[in-house]
Amino acid sequence: MRDQNIEAIKNYTKAIMLKDQTGHGMDHINRVVRLANKIADTEQCDHFVVIAAAYLHDTVDDKLVSDPEDAYKQLSEFLASLTISVSVVERIIHIVENISFSQTLTGTREKLSIEGQIVQDADRLDAMGAIGITRTIYYGGHKGNPIYDPKILPRTLQSKSEYRKDSTVINHFYEKIIRLNTGLNTNYAKKIGQKRQEFLEEFLKEFMKEWNE
């Protein structure tokens, strides 16, 4: 029955994210699921909650959906239609509500369960390294942001509203992406994150070198 529920959850996500052109499509979702599954194997956790939340984590994101409140309503109704307990539904939704980077800027993020920490790690790892670099540039292009402007300095983000304001693609690395490594939760993710962080830092050094040549 759990396999059937996971398949239904996957299909629900696919219907929402399949046409995404921001770097949060099903390729991203599937990588997060795979990473979350690997991390979950190293922790004492509920694998079903991990995989379900990994599939659903972007389906209500306010930068991706036009009406987040309605998206949450639809998600709650969908999960209630499955053969899972109310408590499990609440655990999944709590993760979806609290794993995003922007939540750290609002001061409203609630403490994540180990399952939430795993999904957050998997999501953050996919924003790092070669894949993360590609996704960041792809998202910046989607938003119409300039690649780089030395006159526009990176910000120290203090609020979600500031975070949502456009900047340059390269500034986004300094404002968010390069900071993700210090926020990883699990030992398995930290090992992967270190390698991806080093790759990211080398990329930024090379970018600046070539820009200034």
Legacy VTK file of the C-alpha trace (Angstrom):
# vtk DataFile Version 3.0
C-alpha trace
ASCII
DATASET POLYDATA
POINTS 213 float
0.000 0.000 0.000
2.863 2.372 0.758
4.242 1.821 -2.751
0.854 2.754 -4.195
0.760 5.904 -2.085
4.266 6.903 -3.179
3.301 6.365 -6.812
0.226 8.564 -6.315
2.372 11.233 -4.657
4.877 11.090 -7.496
2.099 11.491 -10.067
0.591 14.399 -8.113
3.950 16.176 -8.141
4.535 15.401 -11.807
1.225 17.008 -12.760
2.317 20.229 -11.051
6.039 20.351 -11.842
6.346 18.654 -15.234
6.355 21.905 -17.237
8.537 23.836 -14.807
11.179 25.996 -16.472
12.925 27.365 -13.380
15.208 24.437 -12.500
12.677 22.908 -10.089
11.158 20.378 -12.486
10.924 16.617 -12.186
14.634 16.121 -12.860
15.323 18.159 -9.705
12.571 16.391 -7.776
13.868 12.948 -8.755
17.431 13.837 -7.734
16.205 15.099 -4.362
14.262 11.868 -3.858
17.324 9.756 -4.681
19.586 11.798 -2.413
17.018 11.755 0.390
16.707 7.987 0.093
20.492 7.570 0.376
20.695 9.866 3.388
17.720 8.115 5.016
19.587 4.812 4.830
22.172 6.294 7.228
19.646 7.593 9.784
16.887 6.238 12.015
13.822 7.647 10.280
10.507 6.977 8.564
11.449 6.360 4.922
7.887 6.885 3.719
7.685 10.371 5.224
11.099 11.220 3.763
10.258 10.114 0.235
6.769 11.630 0.292
8.078 15.014 1.463
10.970 14.872 -1.018
8.514 14.479 -3.881
6.166 17.195 -2.604
8.587 19.811 -1.279
8.280 22.254 -4.222
4.591 21.835 -5.026
3.593 24.750 -2.769
6.673 26.971 -3.112
5.561 30.598 -3.391
8.167 31.372 -6.046
6.846 28.548 -8.230
3.056 28.542 -7.805
0.697 31.460 -8.402
-1.441 30.838 -5.319
0.468 29.168 -2.436
-2.589 29.181 -0.148
-4.625 27.255 -2.696
-1.642 24.966 -3.359
-1.525 24.047 0.334
-5.267 23.427 0.332
-4.990 21.121 -2.662
-2.012 19.319 -1.137
-3.857 18.744 2.150
-6.924 17.416 0.332
-4.777 15.152 -1.830
-2.889 13.660 1.120
-6.160 13.172 3.016
-7.403 11.065 0.096
-4.568 8.556 0.534
-4.512 5.597 2.873
-2.194 7.224 5.397
-2.894 8.476 8.893
-3.649 12.071 9.813
-0.454 12.218 11.863
1.647 11.174 8.868
-0.057 13.789 6.695
0.737 16.424 9.322
4.398 15.340 9.449
4.738 15.569 5.663
3.125 19.006 5.493
5.244 20.265 8.386
8.374 19.361 6.407
7.114 21.020 3.233
6.300 24.166 5.224
9.678 24.441 6.935
12.574 23.273 4.730
13.044 26.243 2.405
15.989 28.631 2.641
13.613 31.593 2.795
12.161 30.231 6.044
15.498 30.890 7.730
15.058 34.588 6.914
11.560 34.981 8.320
12.265 33.729 11.827
9.146 31.546 11.616
10.721 28.211 10.715
9.881 25.476 13.175
12.357 22.786 14.192
12.569 20.023 11.616
12.196 16.343 12.385
15.010 14.021 11.289
12.895 13.298 8.204
12.686 17.024 7.484
16.406 17.460 8.002
17.056 14.701 5.476
14.808 16.257 2.817
16.298 19.682 3.461
19.806 18.251 3.042
18.881 16.550 -0.220
17.271 19.724 -1.569
20.265 21.848 -0.590
22.765 19.410 -2.062
20.998 19.689 -5.407
21.591 23.451 -5.257
25.337 22.886 -4.862
28.114 21.534 -7.089
27.861 21.260 -10.877
24.111 20.676 -10.872
23.566 23.587 -8.514
25.644 25.927 -10.673
23.650 24.935 -13.750
20.316 25.349 -11.958
21.262 28.754 -10.556
22.240 30.075 -13.992
19.132 28.512 -15.550
16.866 30.125 -12.924
18.569 33.496 -13.310
18.029 33.342 -17.067
14.389 32.423 -16.517
13.987 35.505 -14.318
15.844 37.714 -16.812
18.581 38.579 -14.324
21.965 39.844 -15.565
24.845 37.408 -15.244
27.081 39.786 -13.314
27.567 43.474 -12.626
30.528 44.467 -10.426
28.663 47.637 -9.445
25.906 45.555 -7.819
27.296 44.078 -4.620
25.987 40.868 -3.023
23.531 41.489 -0.200
23.485 40.076 3.311
19.896 38.925 3.196
17.801 39.890 6.206
14.252 39.124 5.068
12.242 36.966 2.723
10.997 40.007 0.810
14.585 41.082 0.185
15.465 37.532 -0.889
12.656 37.585 -3.448
14.014 40.745 -5.095
16.069 40.050 -8.210
19.847 40.447 -8.247
22.565 39.137 -10.562
23.161 35.431 -11.157
26.628 35.570 -9.610
25.378 37.503 -6.599
22.872 34.719 -5.955
25.781 32.329 -5.426
27.221 34.603 -2.752
23.891 35.509 -1.176
22.548 31.973 -0.887
24.220 29.047 -2.621
27.651 29.326 -1.040
26.002 29.514 2.400
24.085 26.243 2.101
26.982 24.012 3.081
27.061 25.357 6.640
23.379 24.521 7.067
23.545 20.816 6.239
22.226 18.569 8.993
23.389 14.970 8.512
26.900 13.545 8.389
26.258 11.846 5.037
25.107 15.116 3.470
28.051 17.025 4.935
30.490 14.643 3.236
28.839 15.176 -0.149
28.435 18.880 0.526
32.121 19.466 1.171
33.066 18.231 -2.293
30.323 20.238 -3.967
31.268 23.339 -1.979
34.873 23.099 -3.150
33.702 22.781 -6.765
31.455 25.832 -6.353
34.225 27.942 -4.828
36.611 27.015 -7.641
33.968 27.921 -10.210
33.484 31.366 -8.669
37.239 31.986 -8.571
37.572 30.990 -12.228
34.548 33.091 -13.207
36.013 36.218 -11.601
39.401 35.551 -13.178
37.946 35.206 -16.668
35.564 38.176 -16.194
38.457 40.455 -15.279
40.897 39.261 -17.944
LINES 1 214
213 0 1 2 3 4 5 6 7 8 9 10 11 12 13 14 15 16 17 18 19 20 21 22 23 24 25 26 27 28 29 30 31 32 33 34 35 36 37 38 39 40 41 42 43 44 45 46 47 48 49 50 51 52 53 54 55 56 57 58 59 60 61 62 63 64 65 66 67 68 69 70 71 72 73 74 75 76 77 78 79 80 81 82 83 84 85 86 87 88 89 90 91 92 93 94 95 96 97 98 99 100 101 102 103 104 105 106 107 108 109 110 111 112 113 114 115 116 117 118 119 120 121 122 123 124 125 126 127 128 129 130 131 132 133 134 135 136 137 138 139 140 141 142 143 144 145 146 147 148 149 150 151 152 153 154 155 156 157 158 159 160 161 162 163 164 165 166 167 168 169 170 171 172 173 174 175 176 177 178 179 180 181 182 183 184 185 186 187 188 189 190 191 192 193 194 195 196 197 198 199 200 201 202 203 204 205 206 207 208 209 210 211 212
